[in-house]
C-alpha cells in the first residue's frame, strides 16, 4: 500500500510541477505587465493619479481603477485563450495601446479633463474609468 501511495505521489508531482510553473509564469508576468501598464498610463496622463488618490480624490481613483481593471480583464483573457507566453505578452501590449488610445479619445470628448480630475469631479472620473473598463471587456471578448 505504501508503494502505491508513493507511486501516486510521484505521478502527481510530475503533473503538478509544469502546471505550477505555468501558473507562476503567468501570475508573475501579469503582475509585471500590470506594473508596466500602470507606470506608462500614469506617465501618459497629465496629472499624477497616485498623488491625487493619496490626497483623497475619488475621481482619480475611479479613473485609474477602471483602466487597471480593464487591462487586467484583457490579461485574464490572454491567459485563458492563448497557450504561449509570447502571445500573452503580445496581446497585453495591444491591450496597453487600446487603453491609452481610449484615454486619448476620452480626453478629446472632455477637453478640460485634466482640470476636472484636479477638481475631483467624480462624474468625470467615473466616466473615464467606465470607458477603460468597457474597453477592457471588449478587448477580453475579442480574444476569445
SVG drawing of the C-alpha trace seen along z (x, -y; Angstrom):
<svg xmlns="http://www.w3.org/2000/svg" viewBox="-21 -73 29 75">
<polyline fill="none" stroke="black" stroke-width="0.4" points="0.0,0.0 2.8,-2.4 4.4,-1.7 1.1,-2.6 0.8,-5.9 4.4,-6.7 3.9,-6.0 0.7,-8.1 2.6,-11.0 5.4,-10.8 2.9,-10.8 1.1,-13.8 4.4,-15.6 5.2,-15.2 1.8,-16.6 1.6,-19.4 5.1,-20.9 4.5,-22.0 1.1,-23.5 2.5,-25.3 5.4,-26.7 3.0,-27.8 0.7,-29.4 3.7,-31.2 4.9,-32.4 1.6,-33.9 1.0,-35.3 4.4,-37.0 4.3,-38.0 0.8,-39.5 2.0,-41.4 5.0,-42.8 2.9,-43.8 0.3,-45.5 3.1,-47.5 4.4,-48.4 1.0,-49.4 0.3,-51.5 3.6,-53.3 3.0,-54.1 -0.6,-55.1 0.4,-57.5 3.2,-58.9 0.7,-59.3 -1.9,-61.3 -1.3,-65.0 -2.0,-64.5 -0.5,-62.3 -3.1,-59.7 -1.3,-58.4 -0.8,-61.8 -4.4,-62.7 -5.6,-59.3 -3.4,-59.9 -5.0,-63.3 -8.4,-61.7 -9.5,-62.4 -12.2,-59.9 -12.3,-60.9 -8.7,-59.9 -9.3,-56.6 -12.3,-55.8 -10.5,-56.7 -7.3,-54.8 -9.2,-51.8 -11.3,-51.5 -8.1,-51.5 -6.4,-48.9 -9.4,-46.6 -9.9,-46.9 -6.3,-46.0 -6.4,-43.1 -9.5,-41.7 -7.7,-41.5 -4.7,-39.9 -7.0,-37.3 -8.5,-36.6 -5.0,-36.3 -4.0,-33.8 -7.2,-31.7 -7.2,-31.7 -3.5,-31.7 -1.2,-28.8 2.1,-30.6 3.6,-33.2 4.8,-35.1 1.2,-35.6 0.2,-36.6 2.8,-39.4 1.9,-40.4 -1.8,-40.7 -1.0,-42.5 0.9,-45.1 -2.0,-45.5 -4.3,-46.0 -2.0,-48.7 -2.2,-50.5 -6.0,-50.2 -6.3,-51.6 -4.0,-54.5 -5.9,-55.3 -9.1,-55.1 -7.8,-57.8 -6.8,-60.0 -10.3,-59.7 -11.9,-60.4 -9.7,-63.5 -10.9,-64.8 -14.5,-64.2 -13.8,-66.2 -11.5,-69.0 -10.9,-70.2 -10.3,-66.6 -7.2,-67.5 -8.8,-70.3 -11.9,-68.2 -9.7,-65.5 -7.8,-68.0 -11.1,-69.4 -12.1,-65.9 -15.2,-65.8 -16.4,-62.3 -18.7,-62.1 -15.8,-62.7 -13.6,-60.3 -16.3,-57.6 -16.8,-58.2 -13.1,-57.9 -13.0,-54.7 -16.1,-53.3 -14.5,-53.8 -11.3,-52.0 -13.4,-49.1 -15.6,-48.9 -12.5,-48.8 -11.1,-46.0 -14.3,-44.0 -14.4,-44.5 -10.7,-43.6 -11.1,-40.5 -14.2,-39.4 -12.3,-39.8 -9.6,-37.5 -12.0,-34.6"/>
</svg>
